[in-house]
Amino acid sequence: MRRRRLIVLVIAVVAVVGAGAFAVMASNRVKGSASETASAYFAAWREADATEMARLVYRPPGDFVVRHRALSDELHVESIELVPGRLNSTGEESAEVPFAGVRHLSEFGAWPFDSVLRLAVRDRSWKVLWAPETLHPLLKDGGTLELAEIDASAAELVTAEGDKIPNDSYADAYLNPLKPEFEQAVHGWALVAKAPGQPNRQLMTRRPEANVERTTLSRPVQAAAARALDGVEDSTIIVIRPSTGEIIGLADRLKDNYSAVRDVFPPGSVFKTITAAALLKSGLDPAAQVGCPGTYQIPFHGLYENDGEVDRGVVTFTDAFAHSCNTTFIEQATTRLTGADLRETADEWGFGRPIATGIGGTCGTVPETTDLDLLAADVIGQGEVVATPLCMAALAAAVESGTWRSPRLLSKEQVRRIDGVPHGDVVMDGTVVAALRDMMTAVVDHGTASDSGLPEGVAGKTGTAEVEGETSHAWFLGYRDDLAFCVFIRNGGSGRAAAVPVAARFLKGL
């Protein structure tokens, strides 16, 4: 009996010990596996489920979710590819999985990287041992990755042919202020790695190509215009294609911030082109015989004289224009025209119309007057008449083509965007145009611009504008085939002596 009780007691003890051992083994069992945890982590990462990723991480930092989302937002990540390698055991309760990743960035496309996912048993479960370098190796030790805007290449303005603007072409004052018009919404990107105590590194850059905008400038014309002005201080040449109004040459060496497009000057005798148009409209025939005395006095008014008081006697109106007879123009204008007539004609030839070039600009003013002495001064380009070299080039272009067109340096679409809608083309009086062509041809053939080295086929008008207390301004406007121009030399002296030789160099340089 006693022996049986002992056996029962032994069995009970063994049962209790076995149960305790099983309980200890069960309590020490590790949940899951390194492979399962790694697979779950990569799957959540692919889905951008940072909350699920955090659940698999041992003691994730408080900003774990925010940090993942912030990096994707900062780098403009569109998607991520992850390719795990083979799981490697690094101890009884630790492992690691090398993996290859590719982030697709909206600015750069695919951006590959390699990293390692480390795992270990913590609290009887396989957990990810996360560190910033798990996201990307460059985030180790406080490193950061940023997407930064970088300066884009400046807009590039080129010639009508698509070539670079010639160097030292005296056009920069007009082209440089234009560049910002073509730079909007253009910038580049750089992927930048930063690390404490180290210089920033640009990992990738994307610089947009310069926004290339064609001007109307012709490379050979611009080059010839610039070379013609070499050594000629305070001067400008503006060249226009009469058939289109395009500014094909714009070389400006005017000093003291003067502009050939925006600033006005007394035009002197080149304005006689406008006065001649008004007299032709009044019925004066180009072949009419008119007096060209050395001096002429308006009855009961002022006395006026030709340059050097040259007396040419009786000449045709065409020859009076060719020799720039002040006395002829003053006598004919003060007896045939009013101040309103002169202003109306000037307005027809550009003074009364807005100019839309893409770079601003104006034409000039011809004030209306009832004072005969002031009218006398105005008709020869003195008095209160003022004009820009741009306007005078447009005038020459209108004579050549028979149509006044607003000059422009850019395409019509860009001119509308920058300067507004230009005035439409205006067809001029054909009879007046034909007469002006003959008269301007006579200037070069046997008038004030004759024997001055101008090539065959040039027609034009010289001008010398007196400036009180200073040397006169020198002018010459003209055309040859589908090319019209104006040369202006501020305080340059005589139009024939100073401006015409520049025009000859320009035309011969084409």
DAKA-V270733 format. One record per residue. N is the residue number from 1. RES is the residue in one small letter. PHI is phi in degrees with one decimal (999 if undefined). D_CENTER is the distance of its C-alpha to the mean C-alpha in Angstrom with 2 decimals. Layout:
BEGIN
N;RES;PHI;D_CENTER / N;RES;PHI;D_CENTER
END
This chain:
BEGIN
1;m;999;115.57 / 2;r;-64.2;114.10 / 3;r;-65.4;112.52 / 4;r;-64.2;110.80 / 5;r;-63.1;109.25 / 6;l;-64.9;107.87 / 7;i;-61.8;106.18 / 8;v;-61.7;104.55 / 9;l;-64.6;103.29 / 10;v;-61.6;101.77 / 11;i;-60.2;100.00 / 12;a;-63.6;98.56 / 13;v;-62.6;97.30 / 14;v;-60.4;95.69 / 15;a;-63.1;94.02 / 16;v;-65.4;92.65 / 17;v;-62.2;91.36 / 18;g;-63.9;89.77 / 19;a;-64.7;88.07 / 20;g;-64.8;86.72 / 21;a;-63.0;85.42 / 22;f;-64.0;83.67 / 23;a;-62.9;82.11 / 24;v;-63.9;80.81 / 25;m;-63.5;79.38 / 26;a;-65.5;77.73 / 27;s;-70.8;76.22 / 28;n;-96.0;74.67 / 29;r;-69.4;73.15 / 30;v;-87.6;69.30 / 31;k;-81.3;67.35 / 32;g;67.2;65.13 / 33;s;-144.1;63.83 / 34;a;-59.6;60.92 / 35;s;-63.8;59.80 / 36;e;-65.6;59.90 / 37;t;-64.4;57.94 / 38;a;-61.5;55.25 / 39;s;-62.3;54.91 / 40;a;-64.8;54.68 / 41;y;-66.1;52.05 / 42;f;-63.1;49.82 / 43;a;-64.0;50.26 / 44;a;-66.0;49.24 / 45;w;-64.9;46.22 / 46;r;-59.4;45.03 / 47;e;-87.9;45.33 / 48;a;58.7;43.52 / 49;d;-95.5;46.77 / 50;a;-66.7;46.67 / 51;t;-64.9;49.69 / 52;e;-67.2;51.86 / 53;m;-60.5;50.61 / 54;a;-61.1;51.65 / 55;r;-63.9;55.12 / 56;l;-91.9;55.57 / 57;v;-98.1;54.59 / 58;y;-79.3;57.20 / 59;r;47.7;56.43 / 60;p;-64.1;52.67 / 61;p;-62.6;50.68 / 62;g;-61.6;50.15 / 63;d;-102.4;46.41 / 64;f;-55.5;46.88 / 65;v;-64.0;45.50 / 66;v;-61.6;42.64 / 67;r;-64.7;41.70 / 68;h;-63.2;41.52 / 69;r;-67.4;39.44 / 70;a;-65.1;37.12 / 71;l;-64.1;36.42 / 72;s;-63.7;35.61 / 73;d;-68.5;33.33 / 74;e;-63.4;31.60 / 75;l;-93.1;30.96 / 76;h;56.6;30.20 / 77;v;-78.0;33.28 / 78;e;-90.8;33.83 / 79;s;-163.8;37.25 / 80;i;-138.1;39.57 / 81;e;-113.0;42.07 / 82;l;-131.6;45.16 / 83;v;-124.5;47.71 / 84;p;-68.9;50.77 / 85;g;-92.1;52.81 / 86;r;-78.1;56.56 / 87;l;-71.6;58.13 / 88;n;-116.4;59.79 / 89;s;-78.8;62.66 / 90;t;-115.1;62.37 / 91;g;169.7;65.64 / 92;e;-64.1;68.21 / 93;e;-130.9;65.88 / 94;s;-147.3;62.37 / 95;a;-158.2;60.00 / 96;e;-149.6;56.40 / 97;v;-127.5;54.16 / 98;p;-68.5;51.32 / 99;f;-147.8;48.51 / 100;a;-107.4;45.21 / 101;g;-127.4;42.34 / 102;v;-137.2;38.97 / 103;r;-93.1;36.45 / 104;h;-101.6;33.79 / 105;l;-97.1;30.58 / 106;s;-61.6;27.94 / 107;e;-87.8;25.13 / 108;f;-124.7;27.11 / 109;g;85.0;29.96 / 110;a;-69.8;33.43 / 111;w;-130.9;34.24 / 112;p;-78.7;37.91 / 113;f;-154.5;40.22 / 114;d;-125.2;43.99 / 115;s;-153.2;46.25 / 116;v;-134.1;49.87 / 117;l;-99.5;51.57 / 118;r;-101.5;54.65 / 119;l;-134.2;57.63 / 120;a;-160.1;60.99 / 121;v;-82.8;63.96 / 122;r;-137.0;63.76 / 123;d;52.6;66.22 / 124;r;60.5;67.83 / 125;s;-139.0;64.54 / 126;w;-76.0;61.95 / 127;k;-127.8;58.76 / 128;v;-82.1;55.31 / 129;l;-92.0;54.92 / 130;w;-84.6;51.27 / 131;a;-143.3;49.03 / 132;p;-52.8;45.22 / 133;e;-69.3;45.10 / 134;t;-63.8;46.48 / 135;l;-66.4;43.04 / 136;h;-164.0;41.43 / 137;p;-55.1;42.91 / 138;l;-73.6;40.05 / 139;l;-87.4;41.10 / 140;k;-66.6;44.35 / 141;d;56.9;45.35 / 142;g;84.1;42.73 / 143;g;-68.7;39.71 / 144;t;-133.5;36.77 / 145;l;-123.3;34.03 / 146;e;-136.8;30.68 / 147;l;-107.3;27.42 / 148;a;-120.1;24.57 / 149;e;-74.3;20.84 / 150;i;-124.7;19.08 / 151;d;-61.2;15.75 / 152;a;-86.6;13.43 / 153;s;-62.1;11.77 / 154;a;-63.0;8.38 / 155;a;-59.5;5.52 / 156;e;-113.6;6.57 / 157;l;-96.9;5.99 / 158;v;-125.2;9.62 / 159;t;-74.9;12.32 / 160;a;-62.1;13.99 / 161;e;-83.3;16.43 / 162;g;91.9;14.14 / 163;d;-88.4;15.02 / 164;k;-66.4;13.38 / 165;i;-64.8;12.80 / 166;p;-55.4;16.30 / 167;n;-65.3;17.14 / 168;d;52.0;18.16 / 169;s;-95.7;16.85 / 170;y;60.8;16.52 / 171;a;-113.6;13.02 / 172;d;-59.6;11.37 / 173;a;-61.7;12.19 / 174;y;-101.4;9.85 / 175;l;-79.7;6.91 / 176;n;-60.6;7.09 / 177;p;-66.1;7.17 / 178;l;-77.8;4.01 / 179;k;-56.5;2.52 / 180;p;-59.5;5.25 / 181;e;-65.1;4.86 / 182;f;-117.5;4.48 / 183;e;-110.0;6.93 / 184;q;-64.0;9.84 / 185;a;59.6;13.13 / 186;v;-122.7;12.35 / 187;h;-152.1;14.99 / 188;g;-112.4;17.81 / 189;w;-131.3;21.56 / 190;a;-136.3;24.42 / 191;l;-91.9;28.12 / 192;v;-115.3;29.74 / 193;a;-102.4;33.48 / 194;k;-121.5;34.93 / 195;a;-140.5;38.52 / 196;p;-53.7;40.41 / 197;g;77.0;40.64 / 198;q;-125.8;38.31 / 199;p;-68.1;34.66 / 200;n;-62.7;32.25 / 201;r;-121.0;31.71 / 202;q;-89.1;28.76 / 203;l;-78.3;30.62 / 204;m;-147.8;27.75 / 205;t;-134.7;23.97 / 206;r;-135.2;21.38 / 207;r;-101.4;17.92 / 208;p;-67.6;15.53 / 209;e;-64.2;14.00 / 210;a;-58.5;10.45 / 211;n;-74.7;8.33 / 212;v;-92.0;8.24 / 213;e;-121.7;6.81 / 214;r;-82.9;9.26 / 215;t;-90.8;9.29 / 216;t;-91.9;12.86 / 217;l;-63.1;13.65 / 218;s;-94.4;16.82 / 219;r;-58.8;17.37 / 220;p;-66.2;21.02 / 221;v;-68.3;20.54 / 222;q;-62.3;17.85 / 223;a;-63.7;20.14 / 224;a;-66.4;23.16 / 225;a;-64.7;21.77 / 226;a;-63.6;20.89 / 227;r;-65.6;24.31 / 228;a;-66.3;26.08 / 229;l;-91.0;24.94 / 230;d;-54.9;26.07 / 231;g;83.5;28.85 / 232;v;-109.6;28.27 / 233;e;-71.4;27.35 / 234;d;55.2;25.81 / 235;s;-137.3;24.71 / 236;t;-155.0;22.05 / 237;i;-131.0;21.81 / 238;i;-119.2;19.87 / 239;v;-123.4;20.52 / 240;i;-126.6;20.40 / 241;r;-87.6;21.73 / 242;p;-57.3;24.45 / 243;s;-70.2;24.92 / 244;t;-128.8;21.46 / 245;g;83.8;19.98 / 246;e;-69.4;17.01 / 247;i;-80.8;15.99 / 248;i;-102.1;16.78 / 249;g;-151.0;17.18 / 250;l;-148.7;15.94 / 251;a;-112.1;17.70 / 252;d;-130.4;18.38 / 253;r;-113.5;20.97 / 254;l;-63.7;22.20 / 255;k;-93.4;23.59 / 256;d;58.4;24.09 / 257;n;64.3;20.56 / 258;y;-73.7;21.30 / 259;s;-123.1;18.66 / 260;a;-72.4;19.54 / 261;v;-99.4;17.57 / 262;r;-111.7;18.84 / 263;d;-99.5;22.13 / 264;v;-106.2;25.38 / 265;f;-141.9;28.29 / 266;p;-62.0;31.72 / 267;p;-85.6;31.39 / 268;g;59.9;34.96 / 269;s;-71.8;36.44 / 270;v;-64.8;33.31 / 271;f;-70.2;33.81 / 272;k;-61.3;37.12 / 273;t;-62.2;35.24 / 274;i;-68.6;34.92 / 275;t;-62.0;38.49 / 276;a;-61.8;39.77 / 277;a;-61.1;38.22 / 278;a;-66.2;40.02 / 279;l;-69.0;43.27 / 280;l;-63.2;43.06 / 281;k;-62.9;42.68 / 282;s;-75.5;45.73 / 283;g;111.6;47.79 / 284;l;-73.6;47.78 / 285;d;-81.9;48.16 / 286;p;-57.4;46.29 / 287;a;-93.4;49.73 / 288;a;-62.0;51.43 / 289;q;-82.5;53.35 / 290;v;-134.4;52.13 / 291;g;-82.9;53.17 / 292;c;-133.5;51.13 / 293;p;-73.0;53.38 / 294;g;-64.7;52.50 / 295;t;-136.8;52.55 / 296;y;-147.9;52.61 / 297;q;-113.9;53.66 / 298;i;-67.5;52.83 / 299;p;-48.3;56.26 / 300;f;64.9;56.86 / 301;h;-135.8;53.32 / 302;g;-73.1;51.48 / 303;l;-103.6;51.92 / 304;y;-128.1;49.04 / 305;e;-140.1;48.91 / 306;n;-79.0;47.22 / 307;d;-60.4;45.66 / 308;g;73.4;48.82 / 309;e;53.8;50.91 / 310;v;-66.8;51.04 / 311;d;-106.3;53.36 / 312;r;-103.6;52.73 / 313;g;69.0;55.36 / 314;v;-98.9;54.83 / 315;v;-137.1;51.91 / 316;t;-73.2;50.03 / 317;f;-60.2;47.10 / 318;t;-61.0;44.90 / 319;d;-72.2;46.30 / 320;a;-63.2;45.94 / 321;f;-68.8;42.17 / 322;a;-60.4;42.19 / 323;h;-95.8;43.95 / 324;s;55.6;42.02 / 325;c;-73.3;45.27 / 326;n;-60.1;44.61 / 327;t;-64.5;48.13 / 328;t;-60.5;47.88 / 329;f;-65.9;44.74 / 330;i;-68.9;46.13 / 331;e;-63.7;49.49 / 332;q;-67.2;48.17 / 333;a;-70.2;45.51 / 334;t;-75.6;47.85 / 335;t;-101.6;50.54 / 336;r;-111.3;48.49 / 337;l;-120.3;45.48 / 338;t;-111.2;44.81 / 339;g;-60.2;41.87 / 340;a;-67.4;40.92 / 341;d;-62.9;41.06 / 342;l;-64.8;38.72 / 343;r;-65.5;36.19 / 344;e;-61.9;36.43 / 345;t;-67.2;35.76 / 346;a;-60.5;32.80 / 347;d;-63.4;31.35 / 348;e;-63.3;31.92 / 349;w;-97.5;29.96 / 350;g;120.6;26.83 / 351;f;-68.0;27.86 / 352;g;-99.3;28.65 / 353;r;-122.6;25.55 / 354;p;-68.7;22.20 / 355;i;-108.2;19.27 / 356;a;-120.5;16.05 / 357;t;-104.1;13.50 / 358;g;98.0;10.12 / 359;i;-127.2;10.33 / 360;g;77.2;13.77 / 361;g;126.8;16.92 / 362;t;-147.8;20.62 / 363;c;-106.0;23.58 / 364;g;154.8;26.53 / 365;t;-139.2;29.91 / 366;v;-128.8;33.37 / 367;p;-68.1;35.81 / 368;e;-83.3;38.90 / 369;t;-139.9;42.10 / 370;t;-109.8;45.84 / 371;d;-84.6;46.59 / 372;l;-62.9;47.57 / 373;d;-67.3;46.81 / 374;l;-69.3;43.30 / 375;l;-62.0;42.86 / 376;a;-60.1;44.17 / 377;a;-68.6;41.56 / 378;d;-64.8;38.75 / 379;v;-67.9;39.72 / 380;i;-106.3;39.24 / 381;g;79.4;35.87 / 382;q;-112.1;37.32 / 383;g;58.1;38.55 / 384;e;-105.1;35.91 / 385;v;-73.0;33.59 / 386;v;-139.3;30.09 / 387;a;-153.2;27.03 / 388;t;-92.0;23.59 / 389;p;-56.5;23.21 / 390;l;-59.0;20.60 / 391;c;-65.1;23.42 / 392;m;-71.1;25.89 / 393;a;-66.7;23.84 / 394;a;-65.9;23.59 / 395;l;-63.2;27.33 / 396;a;-61.1;28.12 / 397;a;-64.7;26.14 / 398;a;-67.8;28.14 / 399;v;-66.0;31.37 / 400;e;-64.2;30.64 / 401;s;-92.7;29.73 / 402;g;81.7;31.85 / 403;t;-136.3;29.05 / 404;w;-83.2;26.73 / 405;r;-129.1;23.16 / 406;s;-65.2;20.28 / 407;p;-67.5;17.95 / 408;r;-146.7;14.36 / 409;l;-104.5;11.37 / 410;l;-126.5;9.90 / 411;s;-62.6;12.18 / 412;k;-58.8;14.69 / 413;e;-65.4;13.75 / 414;q;-70.6;10.16 / 415;v;-62.7;11.82 / 416;r;-61.9;14.46 / 417;r;-68.0;12.37 / 418;i;-91.3;10.64 / 419;d;-105.8;13.50 / 420;g;96.9;16.34 / 421;v;-73.3;18.71 / 422;p;-72.5;19.21 / 423;h;-66.0;22.82 / 424;g;-67.0;24.45 / 425;d;-63.3;25.75 / 426;v;-125.9;29.02 / 427;v;-78.7;31.77 / 428;m;-87.6;33.59 / 429;d;-61.2;37.36 / 430;g;-61.1;38.32 / 431;t;-66.2;41.26 / 432;v;-64.4;39.29 / 433;v;-61.3;36.52 / 434;a;-61.6;39.17 / 435;a;-66.6;40.88 / 436;l;-62.5;37.74 / 437;r;-60.9;36.99 / 438;d;-64.2;40.54 / 439;m;-67.7;40.37 / 440;m;-71.8;37.14 / 441;t;-65.6;38.71 / 442;a;-63.7;41.76 / 443;v;-58.9;39.74 / 444;v;-82.4;38.88 / 445;d;-70.4;42.22 / 446;h;-145.6;44.59 / 447;g;-103.3;42.85 / 448;t;-69.9;40.86 / 449;a;-111.5;38.46 / 450;s;-76.6;41.28 / 451;d;51.1;42.27 / 452;s;-121.3;39.01 / 453;g;86.3;37.81 / 454;l;-72.8;35.49 / 455;p;-65.5;35.48 / 456;e;-62.4;37.45 / 457;g;91.7;36.03 / 458;v;-89.0;34.05 / 459;a;-126.1;34.66 / 460;g;-172.1;33.52 / 461;k;-148.9;34.52 / 462;t;-87.0;34.90 / 463;g;-154.0;34.70 / 464;t;-128.5;35.98 / 465;a;-102.3;35.22 / 466;e;-70.0;37.65 / 467;v;-128.5;36.48 / 468;e;-58.9;39.31 / 469;g;78.1;40.15 / 470;e;-137.2;37.46 / 471;t;-68.1;36.96 / 472;s;-63.0;35.86 / 473;h;-82.8;32.34 / 474;a;-105.2;32.18 / 475;w;-129.9;30.61 / 476;f;-157.5;30.67 / 477;l;-115.2;29.09 / 478;g;-178.0;29.93 / 479;y;-155.4;29.25 / 480;r;-152.0;30.43 / 481;d;54.0;30.34 / 482;d;-93.1;26.97 / 483;l;-148.6;25.25 / 484;a;-119.9;25.36 / 485;f;-150.2;24.51 / 486;c;-140.5;25.16 / 487;v;-106.5;26.10 / 488;f;-134.2;26.52 / 489;i;-123.4;28.13 / 490;r;-66.9;28.65 / 491;n;53.4;32.33 / 492;g;-90.9;32.65 / 493;g;102.2;35.99 / 494;s;-73.8;37.08 / 495;g;-61.0;34.74 / 496;r;-66.1;37.03 / 497;a;-77.3;37.45 / 498;a;-107.1;33.91 / 499;a;-82.7;31.31 / 500;v;-62.2;33.10 / 501;p;-59.8;33.39 / 502;v;-64.6;29.63 / 503;a;-61.9;29.16 / 504;a;-63.9;31.87 / 505;r;-63.6;30.24 / 506;f;-60.9;26.93 / 507;l;-65.7;28.71 / 508;k;-72.4;30.96 / 509;g;-84.9;28.11 / 510;l;-72.5;26.56
END
